[in-house]
Amino acid sequence: MRLLDFIERIAGIMNSTDDAKVIAIIPARSGSKGLIKKNIQFLGDKPLMAWTIEAAVECDLVDRTVVTTDSLEFAEIARKFGASVPFLRPDELASDSARVEDALIHAVEWIEQHEGIEYDIVVLLQITDVFRNRSIVSDVVKALLDDPDLDSAFAVKPDFKNYWRKNNNDASRIS
């Protein structure tokens, strides 16, 4: 299924915003090459994925938080922080060349086919965006609920990162 067809189908499901069912889907592929097992490395006092799971779970407008992963280890950690992991993602959707859109579509279709549940709004949350404002998930869902003409929404924010390079025991700013 093409992504645009998927968005149109999800948008067509929604009858009333009063009883809209919202699912947050968090992709967590285990095959990171640059930083091995990046999604479960600790950032502060918890694994990287925990920050995103908690943002979704703590949003009152999200009915369910699902992590789509190819790893039993990642699934166990996701469940520990409150996410549902009803399936393991197939290998072909967890390769280096796999698109996140395909994993998202697979997750929604799996839930519809195996659990018989259709969601009105699908929220895609990337694990590596850990510094999202806590209200951003609610703000995006509210935008979709408030405007029936919208079939998708996303959030962006200015980024003023300072990148640094480590050279032996010294660090220099990359300009």
C-alpha positions as CSV (number, residue, x, y, z in Angstrom):
1,M,0.0,0.0,0.0
2,R,1.3,3.5,-0.9
3,L,1.7,6.0,1.9
4,L,-0.8,8.4,0.4
5,D,-3.4,5.7,0.0
6,F,-2.8,4.8,3.6
7,I,-3.3,8.4,4.8
8,E,-6.5,8.7,2.7
9,R,-7.8,5.4,4.2
10,I,-7.1,6.5,7.8
11,A,-8.6,9.9,7.1
12,G,-11.7,8.2,5.7
13,I,-12.2,6.1,8.9
14,M,-12.8,9.1,11.1
15,N,-16.4,9.8,11.6
16,S,-16.5,12.0,14.7
17,T,-13.7,13.6,16.6
18,D,-15.5,13.0,19.8
19,D,-14.8,9.3,19.8
20,A,-11.6,9.3,17.7
21,K,-9.3,6.4,18.5
22,V,-5.6,7.5,18.5
23,I,-2.6,5.2,18.3
24,A,1.1,6.2,18.7
25,I,3.5,4.0,16.8
26,I,7.2,4.1,17.6
27,P,9.6,2.3,15.2
28,A,12.6,0.8,17.0
29,R,14.8,-1.1,14.6
30,S,17.6,-3.0,16.3
31,G,20.2,-2.9,13.4
32,S,21.7,0.5,14.0
33,K,25.2,0.6,12.4
34,G,26.6,3.9,13.7
35,L,25.8,3.4,17.3
36,I,25.1,-0.3,18.0
37,K,21.7,-0.8,19.7
38,K,21.2,3.0,19.7
39,N,17.5,2.8,20.6
40,I,18.2,1.2,24.0
41,Q,21.4,3.0,24.9
42,F,21.0,5.1,28.0
43,L,20.4,8.8,27.8
44,G,20.4,10.1,31.3
45,D,18.7,7.5,33.6
46,K,16.8,5.5,31.0
47,P,17.1,3.9,27.5
48,L,16.6,6.3,24.6
49,M,13.3,4.7,23.5
50,A,11.9,5.3,27.0
51,W,11.8,9.0,26.5
52,T,9.5,8.7,23.4
53,I,7.4,5.9,24.9
54,E,6.7,8.1,27.9
55,A,5.8,11.1,25.8
56,A,3.1,9.0,24.1
57,V,1.9,7.2,27.2
58,E,1.6,10.4,29.1
59,C,-0.5,12.1,26.4
60,D,-4.2,11.9,27.4
61,L,-5.3,11.9,23.8
62,V,-3.4,8.8,22.8
63,D,-5.3,5.6,23.5
64,R,-2.5,3.1,22.8
65,T,1.3,3.3,22.3
66,V,2.8,0.6,20.1
67,V,6.5,-0.1,19.4
68,T,7.2,-1.9,16.2
69,T,10.6,-3.6,16.5
70,D,12.4,-6.7,15.2
71,S,14.1,-7.4,18.5
72,L,12.9,-9.3,21.5
73,E,15.3,-7.3,23.7
74,F,13.8,-4.0,22.5
75,A,10.3,-5.4,22.9
76,E,10.9,-6.2,26.6
77,I,12.3,-2.8,27.3
78,A,9.4,-1.1,25.4
79,R,6.9,-3.0,27.5
80,K,8.7,-2.1,30.7
81,F,8.1,1.6,29.9
82,G,4.4,1.1,29.1
83,A,4.3,0.4,25.3
84,S,2.5,-2.5,23.7
85,V,4.5,-4.7,21.4
86,P,1.9,-7.1,19.9
87,F,4.2,-8.5,17.1
88,L,7.8,-8.5,16.0
89,R,8.5,-6.6,12.8
90,P,9.4,-8.8,9.8
91,D,13.1,-8.7,8.8
92,E,12.4,-7.1,5.4
93,L,10.9,-4.1,7.3
94,A,13.9,-3.8,9.6
95,S,16.7,-3.7,7.1
96,D,19.0,-0.8,6.4
97,S,17.0,0.0,3.3
98,A,13.5,-0.4,4.9
99,R,11.3,2.7,4.9
100,V,9.7,3.8,8.2
101,E,6.5,4.4,6.3
102,D,6.3,0.7,5.4
103,A,6.9,-0.3,9.0
104,L,4.1,2.1,10.0
105,I,1.7,0.7,7.5
106,H,2.6,-2.9,8.6
107,A,1.9,-2.0,12.2
108,V,-1.5,-0.5,11.5
109,E,-2.6,-3.3,9.2
110,W,-1.3,-6.0,11.6
111,I,-3.4,-4.5,14.4
112,E,-6.5,-4.2,12.2
113,Q,-6.2,-7.8,10.9
114,H,-5.2,-9.6,14.1
115,E,-7.0,-7.5,16.7
116,G,-9.9,-6.1,14.7
117,I,-9.2,-2.5,15.8
118,E,-9.2,0.5,13.5
119,Y,-7.6,3.7,14.6
120,D,-8.7,7.1,13.4
121,I,-5.4,8.9,14.0
122,V,-1.9,7.4,13.7
123,V,0.9,9.3,15.4
124,L,4.4,8.4,14.3
125,L,7.0,9.2,16.9
126,Q,10.7,8.8,16.1
127,I,12.9,7.6,19.0
128,T,15.8,9.9,18.2
129,D,13.6,13.1,18.7
130,V,13.9,12.8,22.5
131,F,13.9,16.5,23.2
132,R,10.4,17.1,21.9
133,N,8.3,19.4,24.0
134,R,6.0,17.3,26.2
135,S,2.9,19.0,24.8
136,I,3.8,18.4,21.1
137,V,2.0,15.1,20.8
138,S,-1.2,16.6,22.2
139,D,-0.8,19.7,20.0
140,V,-0.6,17.6,16.8
141,V,-3.5,15.3,17.8
142,K,-5.6,18.3,18.7
143,A,-4.9,19.9,15.4
144,L,-6.2,16.8,13.6
145,L,-9.2,16.6,15.9
146,D,-10.1,20.3,15.6
147,D,-9.9,20.5,11.8
148,P,-11.7,17.7,9.9
149,D,-10.2,18.9,6.6
150,L,-6.7,17.8,7.8
151,D,-5.6,14.3,6.9
152,S,-2.1,14.7,8.3
153,A,-0.1,17.0,10.5
154,F,3.5,17.1,11.8
155,A,5.5,19.2,14.1
156,V,8.8,21.0,13.5
157,K,10.9,23.2,15.6
158,P,14.0,25.4,15.0
159,D,17.2,23.6,15.7
160,F,20.3,25.6,16.8
161,K,22.6,22.7,17.4
162,N,26.3,23.2,18.1
163,Y,28.2,20.3,16.6
164,W,31.5,19.3,18.1
165,R,34.3,17.0,17.0
166,K,36.5,15.1,19.4
167,N,40.2,15.1,18.5
168,N,42.2,12.9,20.9
169,N,41.6,14.7,24.2
170,D,40.5,18.0,22.7
171,A,37.2,19.1,21.2
172,S,36.6,21.7,18.5
173,R,33.3,23.2,17.2
174,I,32.3,22.2,13.7
175,S,31.2,25.3,11.8
